[in-house]
Amino acid sequence: MALPRQSAATLPLAEPPPATGLGDQAFADIIRDHLDALHGFCVQLARDRSDGEDLLQETIIRAMRAHPGLREPERFKGWLFAIATNVWRDQLRARGRHVQTASLDELSEDGDGFSLFQTITIEDPFPYSDELHLDFLRLFRDEDVQAAFGAINPTFRLPLILTVVHGFSCKEAAAVLGVPLGTLLSRLHRGRKQLERGLWEYAVAHGLVTATEEP
Amino acid sequence: MIDCPEAVRRMWSYLDRSLAEKPISEFEEHLETCVKCCGELEFNRHLRELVATSEGRPPISREVRTRIDRILMVNADGEREARR
């Protein structure tokens, strides 16, 4: 039995879906083309494999119900990612949680001056290294980066996931999240700063480097 | 010509390909004369790659792929039914 149709217009999407044109079979084929990337994105959103897989399934069901078909394939990936983001937000709300929003302190430009590059230069954790900064990055295993990355406020982490991990342009990422480009750029900046500070603090806390002074 | 603080401010946007043509050429002009900013750009490029690689794409299990395939097939079958 086919899934009940749902008007694409009823979906809380960042932007309208691509224009209709293709049937269910072609639509399914194109979803399969994007399945690996969408699965990765869902796991990255949920920060948990099992929750991410549930999110993936719900995203696909919602996409099938909206069933826009395709006339602009280049917009399809962004459209799917926008659905996943909205489903994730809905799931958090249903569980009595909400997307962790940024505090006023985090949104403020104050305290924004941290620079990982400068901190490494000043702290000089490898005095005999010819590649001081790159040697710092080489300290990190995947799970270390994931821990520091996962600690970033989701408001600021999402733009990083879209641009750095999934290769969306800033304009495309803004469309996926349904925010103006300026907002996206500001959040990206805050996310990078949280990442830089998070990596340094993680390295100090886990004994990867010894800090001589408070950055 | 832009100075180092301005070059650093534009660095990630440059890597994100979100700078317009003029700011790009000003930034690249600065890089031609500034070894420090070249080093910082290289560092940020590696940092970006580190995040992209570490977050990566977790492999999708056979069980999940099968589950998704079933959902897609049910819908496609429904379409064929409706056409009869």
Interface residues (C-beta under 8 A of the other chain):
Chain A: M1 A2 L3 G23 D24 Q25 A28 I31 R32 L35 D36 A37 H39 G40 V43 Q44 R49 G52 E53 L56 Q57 I60 I61 M64 S115 L116 F117 H133 L134 L137 F140 D142 V145 Q146 F149 L160 I161 T163 V164 V165 S169 C170 K171 L185 L188 H189 R192 L195 E196 L199
Chain B: V8 W12 S13 D16 R17 S18 G39 E40 E42 F43 N44 H46 L47 R48 L50 V51 A52 T53 S54 E55 G56 R57 P58 I60 S61 V64 R65 R67 I68 D69 I71 L72 M73 V74 N75 A76 D77 G78 E79 R80 E81 A82
